Each structure stands twice: as C-alpha cells, then as structure tokens.
Amino acid sequence: MKKNQPKWLGTLLTYALMLLGAAIFAGPFLWMLSTSLKFPADQYTRTFIADPATLENYANLLRRLPELPIQMWNSFYLAALTTIGQVITCSMAAFAFAAVNFKGRNFLFTLLLITFVIPPQVTLIPNFIIFNWLGWVGTQLPLWVPAFWGGAFGTFLIRQYFLTIPRELAEAARMDGASLIRIFWDIYLPLAKPALAALALFTFLGSWNDLLHPLIYMPSDMQKTTITVGLSLFQTQYGGQWTIMMAGTVVSVLPIIILFFFTQKQFIQGIALSGVKR
C-alpha cells in the first residue's frame, strides 16, 4: 500500500472482500432455504425470494417421512455420545502427552500422528469384521463406542492447547500434594474450555453428517438410523422433488447452525490458540 493512500481505502477493501466471501458461502444456504419455501411448480424458477412462500413442503416431508423425528433424535443422541467420548478420552490422552513426563512419550505421540495418514476407509472392513463378531451389526453401538477409544486429531488439538498452559501451575499444585487427576480436572480442563468446545463442535458435526457408517451398520432399520440415511433414502424414492428435499436439508442443518451460534466464540478462540487449521 502506498504511503499517500488513505487508510480507510484499505479497510474498505478488506470489508468488501469479507462481504464477498460471506455472500459466496451463505448463498447456497439461502438458496436452499428459499427453495424449501417455494411451491413445487416454482422449484425450477430463478427467483431468489419465494413469492408466494409456503410451509407445505415441511408438512409433506413429515407425511412422506414419518420417521424423521426419531431419526433426528437418533442423530442427536449418537452425535452427543460420540462428542462426550471424544472429549473425555482425547483430553486425558492430551494431558498425558503434554504434562506428564514418561519414557517414550514423544515416540508414542509420533505413532499417534502417523495414524493421520491412514484413510478411514482402510479400517472399514476390519472394523466391520470385529463388530460383526461382537454381534453389534444392526445396532447403534458401532456408531458411538469407538469414540471412547480416543482419536489422533482430538488428542493433537487438545495437546496443543495444553502446551500453552504454564507448567508452573501444575508444579505448584504438585508441591501442594495434588495428584495428576486433580491437576487434570481442576487446572487443565477449566483452562482448556475453548479447545474442548472446538473439538466438541468438530466431533458433533462429523457424527451428525456421517452417512457411510449408518448405512453399513444399520442399512434398513428406519427407526434406528440417522437423518442423513433417512434423507438419502428419501431422495432415492422421491427424486426430483427438490422443494421437499430442501425442506429436509434445512431441518438437518438447523441443529448445527444453532450449536455453532452458541459456541462460536469458544470455537474460534480454541482454534486460534491451538494453531490448528482444518
């Protein structure tokens, strides 16, 4: 920027680019919402605002997909269990790698990071064989129990945040006779709320949008499956009825929007301080 160029011009350009980016990202969602409010005869029109608007598509969605409420509950239930499992196990592992000195710590953490390069599809068949042997295929157990086994991304994210916490706090607590569990629970966890919120949102979003695993482990039980599977099967049966499909999509993404609205401050702070991009 030239020295004689006014500062307000650079600020104006920055805000203009930010508004352009916001419009690009928000455009598809607004179009989806607009389509869900149109009459079926107007679904292919290029008008951005539905005129006239109707809520009949949402009523038709419930009539044609009566399992929608229970599928929404299943998605929320499984996403909540998965989030709880990841937050608990990953924070415990991250505390061990960040604040506890033990032999082979760096080597074990390196092995954990190596699992980043393993595609999830590679472990799909071995996991299915194990869950089938356990008799879990056809149940919801394979969709949330593995979350309590920890994860590389969550452990790495929380560990990076734990490293920003001064070690003097833990050392002072140890001198006062506090155990590692007490230090973890009373010092590290309260200070890591932003990172925990970021991990919770990532995990909840991934579980809520998961289509592959429910299709594999619960392919035909509409009472036990999730909203993603329900909408996928609905699209196969009622393909081309975009107004109703967009109504179902709006219903499916609404909980994520609400969750991010209430946790956005902690989420952004946790990502910024841990230095993780995804």
C-alpha positions in Angstrom: 0.0 0.0 0.0 1.4 3.4 -1.0 2.1 5.9 1.8 -0.1 8.6 0.4 -3.0 6.1 0.1 -5.7 6.7 2.8 -6.1 4.0 5.4 -9.8 3.9 5.0 -9.4 2.7 1.5 -7.6 -0.5 2.6 -10.2 -1.0 5.4 -13.0 -0.6 2.9 -11.3 -3.1 0.5 -10.9 -5.6 3.4 -14.6 -5.4 4.4 -15.7 -5.7 0.7 -13.7 -8.9 0.3 -15.1 -10.2 3.6 -18.7 -9.4 2.5 -18.0 -11.1 -0.9 -16.7 -14.2 0.9 -19.7 -14.3 3.2 -22.1 -14.0 0.2 -20.3 -16.9 -1.5 -20.6 -19.2 1.5 -24.1 -18.1 2.5 -25.5 -18.1 -1.0 -26.1 -21.8 -1.3 -27.8 -22.0 2.1 -30.1 -19.1 1.4 -31.0 -20.6 -2.0 -31.8 -23.9 -0.2 -34.0 -22.1 2.3 -35.7 -20.2 -0.5 -36.4 -23.4 -2.4 -37.9 -25.1 0.6 -40.4 -22.3 0.8 -41.5 -22.5 -2.8 -44.4 -24.3 -4.3 -43.4 -27.4 -6.4 -44.4 -25.7 -9.6 -41.8 -22.9 -8.8 -38.9 -25.1 -7.9 -37.0 -24.5 -11.1 -37.6 -20.8 -11.2 -34.7 -18.4 -10.9 -36.4 -16.2 -8.4 -34.3 -16.0 -5.2 -37.1 -15.0 -2.9 -40.1 -17.3 -2.8 -43.2 -15.4 -3.7 -45.6 -16.6 -2.5 -43.9 -18.6 0.3 -45.3 -21.8 1.8 -44.5 -24.2 4.6 -46.4 -27.0 2.9 -43.1 -28.7 1.9 -42.2 -29.3 5.6 -45.6 -30.8 6.2 -45.2 -33.0 3.1 -41.8 -34.1 4.4 -43.3 -35.3 7.7 -46.1 -37.1 5.9 -43.8 -38.9 3.5 -41.0 -39.5 6.0 -42.8 -40.1 9.3 -39.6 -41.5 10.9 -38.0 -38.0 10.6 -38.4 -37.0 14.3 -37.0 -40.3 15.6 -34.1 -40.1 13.0 -33.4 -36.5 14.2 -33.3 -37.8 17.8 -31.0 -40.7 16.8 -28.6 -38.3 15.1 -28.5 -36.1 18.1 -28.2 -39.0 20.5 -25.3 -40.6 18.6 -23.6 -37.3 18.0 -23.8 -36.4 21.7 -22.4 -39.8 22.8 -19.6 -39.5 20.2 -18.8 -36.0 21.3 -18.7 -37.0 25.0 -16.4 -39.9 24.3 -14.0 -37.9 22.2 -13.8 -35.0 24.6 -13.2 -37.3 27.6 -10.6 -39.7 26.1 -8.8 -37.2 23.9 -8.4 -34.7 26.7 -7.0 -37.4 29.0 -4.5 -38.5 26.3 -3.6 -35.0 25.6 -2.9 -34.3 29.2 -0.6 -37.3 29.4 1.4 -36.2 26.3 1.6 -32.5 27.3 2.0 -32.5 31.1 3.3 -36.0 32.2 6.9 -37.0 31.6 7.3 -40.6 30.9 9.7 -42.7 28.8 8.8 -43.0 25.2 6.3 -40.1 25.3 7.5 -38.4 22.1 7.7 -41.8 20.3 4.2 -42.7 21.2 2.9 -39.3 20.2 4.7 -39.6 16.8 3.0 -43.0 16.3 -0.3 -41.4 17.1 0.3 -38.7 14.5 1.1 -41.3 11.9 -2.4 -42.5 12.0 -3.4 -39.2 10.4 -2.2 -40.6 7.0 -4.4 -43.7 7.3 -7.7 -43.2 5.4 -10.7 -44.2 7.4 -11.9 -46.4 4.5 -8.8 -48.7 5.1 -10.1 -49.7 8.6 -13.7 -50.0 7.5 -13.6 -53.7 6.6 -11.5 -54.8 9.7 -13.9 -52.8 12.0 -16.9 -54.4 10.3 -15.5 -57.9 10.9 -14.8 -57.1 14.6 -18.3 -55.6 15.1 -19.9 -58.5 13.3 -18.1 -60.9 15.6 -19.3 -59.0 18.6 -22.9 -59.1 17.3 -23.1 -55.3 17.0 -24.0 -55.1 13.4 -27.6 -53.8 13.2 -27.3 -51.8 16.4 -26.1 -48.3 17.2 -23.1 -49.5 19.2 -20.5 -49.3 16.3 -21.5 -45.6 15.8 -20.6 -44.3 19.2 -18.5 -46.9 21.2 -15.3 -46.2 19.1 -15.4 -42.6 20.1 -14.4 -43.7 23.6 -11.2 -45.2 22.2 -9.8 -41.7 21.6 -8.6 -40.1 18.3 -5.5 -38.6 16.8 -7.0 -35.3 15.8 -8.7 -34.6 19.1 -5.6 -35.6 21.1 -3.4 -33.4 18.9 -5.8 -30.4 19.2 -6.1 -30.5 22.9 -2.4 -31.2 23.5 -1.5 -28.1 21.5 -3.7 -26.1 23.8 -2.4 -27.8 26.9 1.1 -26.8 25.9 0.1 -23.1 26.2 -0.8 -23.5 29.9 2.2 -22.6 32.1 3.8 -25.6 33.7 4.3 -23.6 36.9 0.6 -24.1 37.7 1.0 -27.9 37.7 4.3 -27.8 39.5 2.8 -25.6 42.2 -0.2 -27.9 42.6 2.2 -30.9 42.9 4.1 -29.2 45.6 0.8 -28.8 47.5 0.2 -32.5 47.2 -2.3 -32.5 44.3 -2.5 -35.7 42.2 -2.3 -35.9 38.5 -6.0 -36.5 38.3 -6.7 -33.4 40.5 -4.3 -31.3 38.3 -6.0 -32.5 35.1 -9.6 -31.9 36.5 -9.1 -28.6 38.4 -6.4 -26.9 36.4 -6.1 -28.1 32.8 -9.7 -28.8 31.9 -11.1 -25.4 33.1 -8.4 -23.5 31.2 -8.9 -25.6 28.0 -12.6 -24.8 27.6 -12.1 -23.1 24.2 -10.2 -26.1 22.8 -12.7 -28.5 24.2 -15.5 -26.5 22.6 -13.7 -26.7 19.2 -13.2 -30.4 19.5 -16.8 -30.9 20.6 -18.1 -28.9 17.6 -15.9 -30.8 15.1 -16.9 -34.1 16.5 -20.6 -33.3 16.7 -20.6 -32.0 13.1 -18.7 -35.1 11.8 -21.1 -37.5 13.6 -24.2 -35.6 12.6 -23.2 -35.6 8.9 -21.9 -39.2 8.8 -23.7 -41.2 6.1 -21.3 -44.1 5.4 -21.2 -45.8 8.8 -25.0 -45.7 9.5 -25.6 -47.2 6.0 -23.1 -50.0 6.7 -24.2 -50.9 10.3 -28.0 -50.1 10.0 -28.9 -50.3 6.4 -32.6 -50.9 6.6 -33.9 -50.1 10.1 -35.6 -46.7 9.6 -36.3 -46.4 13.4 -32.7 -46.8 14.4 -30.9 -45.0 11.6 -29.9 -41.3 11.4 -31.3 -38.3 9.5 -28.6 -38.5 6.8 -29.6 -42.0 5.9 -33.3 -41.1 6.0 -32.9 -38.2 3.6 -30.6 -40.3 1.4 -33.3 -43.0 1.0 -35.9 -40.3 0.7 -34.1 -38.8 -2.2 -33.9 -42.2 -3.9 -37.6 -42.6 -3.6 -38.7 -39.1 -4.3 -36.0 -37.8 -6.6 -36.7 -34.6 -8.4 -39.0 -33.1 -5.7 -36.5 -30.5 -4.7 -38.7 -28.4 -2.6 -39.3 -31.2 -0.2 -35.7 -32.3 -0.3 -34.6 -28.7 0.5 -37.0 -28.7 3.4 -35.4 -31.8 4.8 -32.0 -30.4 4.3 -32.9 -27.2 6.2 -34.2 -29.4 9.1 -31.0 -31.4 9.1 -28.6 -28.5 9.2 -30.6 -26.3 11.6 -29.2 -28.0 14.8 -25.6 -27.5 13.6 -26.3 -23.8 13.0 -27.8 -23.4 16.4 -24.9 -25.2 18.0 -22.3 -23.1 16.3 -24.2 -19.9 17.1 -23.9 -20.6 20.8 -20.3 -21.9 20.7 -18.7 -19.8 18.1 -16.7 -17.6 20.5 -15.1 -20.6 22.2 -14.7 -22.4 18.9 -12.7 -19.6 17.2 -10.7 -19.0 20.3 -9.8 -22.7 20.7 -8.7 -22.9 17.0 -6.7 -19.7 17.2 -4.8 -20.6 20.3 -4.1 -24.2 19.4 -2.8 -23.2 15.9 -4.9 -25.9 14.2 -6.4 -25.5 10.8 -8.9 -27.8 9.2 
